Amino acid sequence: MIARAGAGPLRRLVVLRHAKSAWPEGVPDHRRPLAPRGRRDAPAAGRALAEADFLPDLALCSTAVRARQTWDLASAQWGTPPPVRHDTRLYGADVAELLDVVHEVPTEVETLLLVGHNPGLEELVVDLAGDGLDDTLARVHVKFPTAAVAVLTWRGTGWEDLLPGTALLTAVTVARGRKQ
């Protein structure tokens, strides 16, 4: 059961962990690119979001290279990608920092996509979900791997109303592209 029922329109927070990254020698963590598997999985994540009709009104993306590449490849699967804001605060963010960024989102945004990193994203999903459909919450508790997508729904007049335990985890998908 959702811990707190809110008033206002139905909103969705779509959380996308960046796709699999490479570990090139001598490259700082923030500049690590996607690995070949990540370059296959990121477009698959974009297709999965489009097929499920979870396309966002706005995307917030970490400034790390692997997150930016994930966004670029995923959003290229859509006819017209929404605006994106690259935010340095999303790199290495914990739950409180992620919520600070989300709470700043304009009220007119009903579906928000957050592209970032673990462990912060996994912890955010678990903290926000008062409950989950089927086994979604249990699956996130076990693992939120690269290219995983979680969809949280809730009602609120503004994004500042999104608090721990107030959302329902409605979907969890792990996108995997096919080898060429």
N, C-alpha and C positions, 0 to 999 in steps of 0.2 A: 504494500500500500504506500502511496506517496505520503511523505511526512507532513506536508503542508500544501493544501490546495490554494492556489492563487487565483486572482481575478485577472481578466484581461485576455488578449488574444493568445491562441496556441502558438508557441515559439519552439524552435528546434535549435539545439546546439549540436553541430556535427564536428566530431573530433577525429582528426586524421594524423596518425603518427607518420613521420617521414618514412619513405621507403628505405630499403637496405642500402647502407652506405659502405663506401670503400675505406680502407685504412692505409693510404699511401704514406710511405716513409717520409718523415720530415714535414708533413703537412699539419698545421695546427687544427685542432678539433673543429673550430668554427668554419674552416675552409674545406672540410672533407666532402668530396662529391659522392654522388650515388654510385654504387657498384652496378655491374651489368644486370643483376637480378632486380635491383632497385629501379633501373631504367625500364625494365619490363613491367614491374608491379605498379608503379605510379600511374601509368595510363589505365591500367586495369581498375585502380581505385576510382579514377575519374569516370570510367564507364559504369562502374557499379553505382556510383552516386547518381548518375543520369538515369540509369535504368530504374532505380528505386524512387526517382523524383525527389531527391534530397539536394537539389542544387541550391546553393546559398545566395542570399542577397548581398552578402559581404564576406570576404575572407580576411582573416588575420593570420599572418605567416611569420614564423621565426626568420631572422636574417641569416641563419646558417645556410651554407651553400646547399647541403643535402635537403633541407626543408624547402628552399626556394626552387630547386630542381623538381622536387615532388609536386609542388604547386604548379609549376609551368607545364609539366607533363600531364598531370591530372586535368587541369583546367583546359588544356588543348583539346580534350575530348568533348567539349561542350560547344554549342553554336556560338554563344556570346558569353564569355566568362564575366563574372561579376567584378566589381572593384576589389582590389586587394591592398591591404596595408601591411608592409613589412615592419615588424616591431622588434627592436632589440631586446625588449623585456621578456619576450617569449623564449629566448635561448636560455636553457638551464633553469627555467622558472619552476617554482613550487606551486602548490595549489593556491595559496593566498595571492601570489603574484599573478597567476593566470586569471584568477577571479577579478583582481583589480583591473586588468586589461579588458575583460569581458564586460564588466560593469560600466565601462565608458562607451559601449556601443550605442549608437543612436536608437531611439525608440522605434523608428520606422522599420528597422531591420527585424524581420521575423525568423529568418533562418541564417545562422552564422556558422561559418566554417573556421575552425581553429587548426592550423597546421604547425606541429611542433614535435616535442621530444618526450621520451620517458626519462625518469619515472614520473615526472610531473603530470603528463596527460593521463596516464593510467590512474594515478591517485585522484585526479580531478573527476574522472568518470565515476569512480567508486564513491567519492565523497558526495557528489551531486545526486546520485541515484538513490532515491528513497526505496525504489523497487525496480525490477526489470521484468520484461516479458520473457516467458519460457526460461531458458538457462542463460540469458545474456549476462546477467550480473555475475554469476558463477564463472562464466568463461573469462570475463575481464579480471576477476580475482586470480585466476590461474595464470593468465598471460595476456598482454596487449602487445603483440609483435609488430615489427615494422610493417607498414602499409595497412595497418588495422584501422577500421572506421567504426566509431561508436556514435549512435544517434540518441540524444536525450531530448525528450519533449517535456514542456511545462507551460503553465499559464502565468503571465505576468504583464503588468502595464509597462514595465521597462526592464532592461537587462540587470539593473541593480537589484531586482527582486529574485534573481537566481541565487539561491543559497544552498548549502549542503542539505541533502535529503529532500529537496523539493522537486526533483525531476524523475521521470520514468525513463529507464533505459529501454528503448524500443527495438533497437537493432544493433548487431555487432557483425562485421564482415571483415575477413582478412583477404585483401586483394592479391591475387597471384597471376602474373602474366605468363604467357607460354613462351618457351624457348623457341627461337627461330630455327 
